[in-house]
Amino acid sequence: MKEFTYTIKDALGIHARPAGQLSKLAKSFADTAVTITANGKTVNAGQLMKLMGLGVKQGTDVTIACDGANEETACAELQKFLEANL
């Protein structure tokens, strides 16, 4: 299992557009389970409504965990996405 922590910098937090993109990216790693933890809750990052339900605001630390065959690639791509969009 690989994981990393990222602090959300976007003033709107994880809102609809980037949440949809993040969910789609997480689902693209079919053989790797991707979870996101924030505010004491952990959800499957590929499930948009659960991701939105975390209520992540600016300044919140989120932990992304990847477990599976492509965990290295998944974590690297997700970290790149967060840095570029959130």
KEFI-595059 format. One line per 5 residues: number of its first residue (from 1); their letters; for each residue x, y, z of N, C-alpha, C. Coordinates in steps of 0.2 Angstrom, whole numbers, padded with zeros to 4 digits. Example, Ala and Ser with C-alpha at 12.3 -4.5 7.8 and 13.67 -1.06 7.14 Angstrom:
// KEFI-595059
1	as	0066,-0028,0039,0062,-0022,0039,0066,-0016,0039; 0064,-0011,0035,0068,-0005,0036,0064,0000,0039
//
This chain:
// KEFI-595059
1	mkeft	0004,-0006,0000,0000,0000,0000,0004,0006,0000; 0003,0011,-0004,0006,0017,-0005,0001,0023,-0003; 0003,0028,0001,-0001,0033,0003,0003,0040,0003; -0001,0045,0003,0002,0052,0003,-0003,0057,0006; -0001,0062,0009,-0005,0067,0012,-0004,0074,0008
6	ytikd	-0010,0077,0007,-0010,0083,0003,-0014,0088,0007; -0012,0094,0007,-0016,0100,0010,-0020,0103,0004; -0026,0104,0004,-0030,0107,-0001,-0029,0114,-0001; -0027,0117,-0007,-0026,0124,-0007,-0031,0128,-0011; -0036,0125,-0015,-0041,0128,-0018,-0046,0131,-0013
11	algih	-0047,0138,-0015,-0052,0142,-0010,-0059,0138,-0009; -0061,0134,-0014,-0067,0131,-0014,-0067,0124,-0011; -0061,0122,-0010,-0060,0115,-0007,-0061,0110,-0013; -0063,0104,-0011,-0065,0099,-0017,-0072,0100,-0019; -0073,0104,-0024,-0080,0105,-0027,-0081,0101,-0033
16	arpag	-0087,0102,-0036,-0090,0097,-0041,-0085,0096,-0046; -0083,0101,-0050,-0079,0099,-0056,-0072,0095,-0054; -0068,0097,-0050,-0062,0093,-0048,-0064,0087,-0045; -0069,0086,-0041,-0071,0080,-0038,-0073,0075,-0043; -0077,0077,-0048,-0078,0073,-0054,-0072,0070,-0057
21	qlskl	-0067,0075,-0059,-0061,0073,-0062,-0057,0068,-0058; -0057,0069,-0051,-0053,0065,-0046,-0056,0058,-0046; -0063,0058,-0046,-0066,0051,-0046,-0065,0047,-0052; -0065,0051,-0058,-0064,0047,-0064,-0057,0045,-0064; -0052,0049,-0062,-0045,0046,-0062,-0044,0040,-0057
26	aksfa	-0047,0041,-0051,-0047,0035,-0047,-0050,0029,-0050; -0055,0029,-0053,-0058,0023,-0056,-0054,0021,-0062; -0050,0025,-0065,-0046,0022,-0071,-0041,0017,-0069; -0040,0017,-0062,-0035,0011,-0060,-0039,0006,-0057; -0042,0002,-0062,-0047,-0004,-0060,-0044,-0009,-0056
31	dtavt	-0037,-0010,-0056,-0035,-0015,-0052,-0031,-0013,-0045; -0033,-0006,-0044,-0030,-0003,-0038,-0036,0000,-0034; -0036,-0001,-0027,-0041,0002,-0023,-0038,0009,-0021; -0042,0014,-0022,-0040,0021,-0020,-0045,0024,-0015; -0043,0025,-0009,-0047,0028,-0004,-0044,0035,-0003
36	itang	-0049,0039,0000,-0047,0046,0002,-0050,0047,0009; -0045,0050,0014,-0047,0051,0021,-0047,0058,0022; -0052,0061,0025,-0052,0068,0027,-0057,0069,0032; -0056,0073,0037,-0061,0075,0042,-0063,0068,0046; -0058,0063,0047,-0060,0057,0051,-0064,0052,0047
41	ktvna	-0065,0053,0040,-0069,0048,0037,-0065,0046,0031; -0066,0040,0029,-0062,0037,0023,-0068,0034,0018; -0067,0036,0012,-0071,0034,0007,-0068,0031,0001; -0071,0028,-0004,-0068,0026,-0010,-0068,0032,-0015; -0062,0034,-0017,-0061,0040,-0021,-0065,0039,-0028
46	gqlmk	-0067,0033,-0030,-0070,0033,-0036,-0078,0034,-0036; -0080,0035,-0030,-0087,0036,-0029,-0089,0043,-0027; -0091,0047,-0033,-0091,0054,-0033,-0096,0057,-0027; -0101,0054,-0026,-0106,0057,-0020,-0103,0056,-0013; -0099,0050,-0012,-0096,0050,-0006,-0090,0054,-0005
51	lmglg	-0086,0055,-0011,-0081,0060,-0011,-0083,0067,-0009; -0089,0069,-0012,-0092,0076,-0011,-0094,0076,-0004; -0097,0071,-0001,-0099,0070,0006,-0094,0072,0011; -0088,0071,0009,-0082,0073,0014,-0082,0080,0016; -0085,0084,0012,-0085,0091,0013,-0078,0094,0014
56	vkqgt	-0074,0093,0010,-0067,0095,0011,-0066,0103,0009; -0064,0107,0013,-0063,0114,0012,-0055,0115,0012; -0054,0122,0010,-0047,0124,0009,-0043,0123,0016; -0037,0121,0015,-0033,0120,0021,-0034,0113,0025; -0039,0109,0022,-0040,0102,0025,-0034,0097,0022
61	dvtia	-0031,0093,0027,-0027,0088,0025,-0031,0082,0022; -0029,0079,0016,-0032,0073,0014,-0027,0068,0013; -0028,0062,0015,-0024,0056,0014,-0026,0052,0008; -0022,0051,0003,-0024,0046,-0002,-0020,0040,-0001; -0024,0034,-0002,-0021,0028,-0001,-0022,0023,-0007
66	cdgan	-0017,0020,-0010,-0018,0016,-0016,-0015,0009,-0014; -0019,0004,-0015,-0018,-0003,-0014,-0019,-0007,-0020; -0014,-0010,-0023,-0016,-0015,-0028,-0010,-0015,-0033; -0011,-0018,-0039,-0006,-0019,-0044,-0002,-0013,-0046; -0006,-0007,-0047,-0003,-0001,-0050,-0003,0004,-0045
71	eetac	-0002,0003,-0038,-0002,0008,-0033,0003,0013,-0034; 0009,0011,-0036,0014,0017,-0037,0012,0022,-0042; 0009,0019,-0048,0007,0024,-0053,0001,0028,-0051; -0004,0024,-0048,-0010,0028,-0046,-0008,0033,-0041; -0004,0032,-0036,-0002,0037,-0031,0001,0043,-0035
76	aelqk	0006,0042,-0039,0009,0047,-0043,0005,0051,-0047; 0000,0048,-0051,-0005,0052,-0055,-0010,0056,-0051; -0012,0053,-0045,-0017,0057,-0041,-0013,0063,-0037; -0007,0062,-0035,-0003,0067,-0032,-0002,0073,-0037; -0001,0071,-0043,0000,0076,-0049,-0006,0080,-0050
81	flean	-0012,0076,-0050,-0018,0079,-0051,-0020,0084,-0046; -0019,0082,-0039,-0021,0087,-0034,-0016,0093,-0034; -0010,0092,-0035,-0006,0098,-0036,-0008,0103,-0041; -0010,0100,-0047,-0012,0104,-0052,-0019,0108,-0052; -0023,0104,-0048,-0030,0106,-0048,-0033,0108,-0041
86	l	-0030,0106,-0036,-0033,0108,-0029,-0027,0110,-0025
//
